Amino acid sequence: DAGITQSPRHKVTETGTPVTLRCHQTENHRYMYWYRQDPGHGLRLIHYSYGVKDTDKGEVSDGYSVSRSKTEDFLLTLESATSSQTSVYFCAINPTGTGNTIYFGEGSWLTVV
Amino acid sequence: AQSVTQPDIHITVSEGASLELRCNYSYGATPYLFWYVQSPGQGLQLLLKYFSGDTLVQGIKGFEAEFKRSQSSFNLRKPSVHWSDAAEYFCAVGATGTASKLTFGTGTRLQVTL
């Protein structure tokens, strides 16, 4: 158990609507990540954070924004959801002292119709 | 930029048989290497990792992996597969000083026949 809570776990939304996914952790880890998982692509990094208000883009950041106003919460926002953003979204953390090891949450299944 | 190739999309083995899942990486220096396992509808669980030192690393659930620099490989092995090992397996590579930004392979789905 990585101590990560993702919400919502499942969501169906319409094209063009905004969507926010929340990742909550309770251990004050500095580094947090959002990945998306798609068949044939494995997991791809969307955005990551290295502290409060410190975020950076990953490999597939277009169409996504993030915010981290508190250490424990890392929010992923789809400003205007598209069908190509139908995916499983995973939050991850990098606990201090584990080197580059990251641990994943249980995932959020998002369907854009 | 680093990259990972898992050449086998799907593998089927009989319960009790040995298993080897292939992983090849591309990175200019010594990488950090990982294997994760994912059961359907679940998140990813870390099986094992290699940072440095002994090139044969042991993980959970009886898995091991060997880092071979000359072949740019980090293959996952298990001497005797159990039906509960059926899952998808992901290899990942990370580089030092990159805030743990891992690059994942596309995964290998393991099916175990009884």
Boltz contact constraints between the chains, C-beta under 6 A:
constraints:
  - contact:
      token1: [A, 31]
      token2: [B, 100]
      max_distance: 6.0
  - contact:
      token1: [A, 40]
      token2: [B, 106]
      max_distance: 6.0
  - contact:
      token1: [A, 42]
      token2: [B, 104]
      max_distance: 6.0
  - contact:
      token1: [A, 42]
      token2: [B, 105]
      max_distance: 6.0
  - contact:
      token1: [A, 42]
      token2: [B, 106]
      max_distance: 6.0
  - contact:
      token1: [A, 42]
      token2: [B, 107]
      max_distance: 6.0
  - contact:
      token1: [A, 43]
      token2: [B, 104]
      max_distance: 6.0
  - contact:
      token1: [A, 45]
      token2: [B, 101]
      max_distance: 6.0
  - contact:
      token1: [A, 50]
      token2: [B, 99]
      max_distance: 6.0
  - contact:
      token1: [A, 94]
      token2: [B, 100]
      max_distance: 6.0
  - contact:
      token1: [A, 99]
      token2: [B, 51]
      max_distance: 6.0
  - contact:
      token1: [A, 100]
      token2: [B, 32]
      max_distance: 6.0
  - contact:
      token1: [A, 100]
      token2: [B, 94]
      max_distance: 6.0
  - contact:
      token1: [A, 100]
      token2: [B, 100]
      max_distance: 6.0
  - contact:
      token1: [A, 101]
      token2: [B, 49]
      max_distance: 6.0
  - contact:
      token1: [A, 102]
      token2: [B, 100]
      max_distance: 6.0
  - contact:
      token1: [A, 104]
      token2: [B, 43]
      max_distance: 6.0
  - contact:
      token1: [A, 104]
      token2: [B, 44]
      max_distance: 6.0
  - contact:
      token1: [A, 105]
      token2: [B, 43]
      max_distance: 6.0
  - contact:
      token1: [A, 106]
      token2: [B, 43]
      max_distance: 6.0
  - contact:
      token1: [A, 107]
      token2: [B, 43]
      max_distance: 6.0
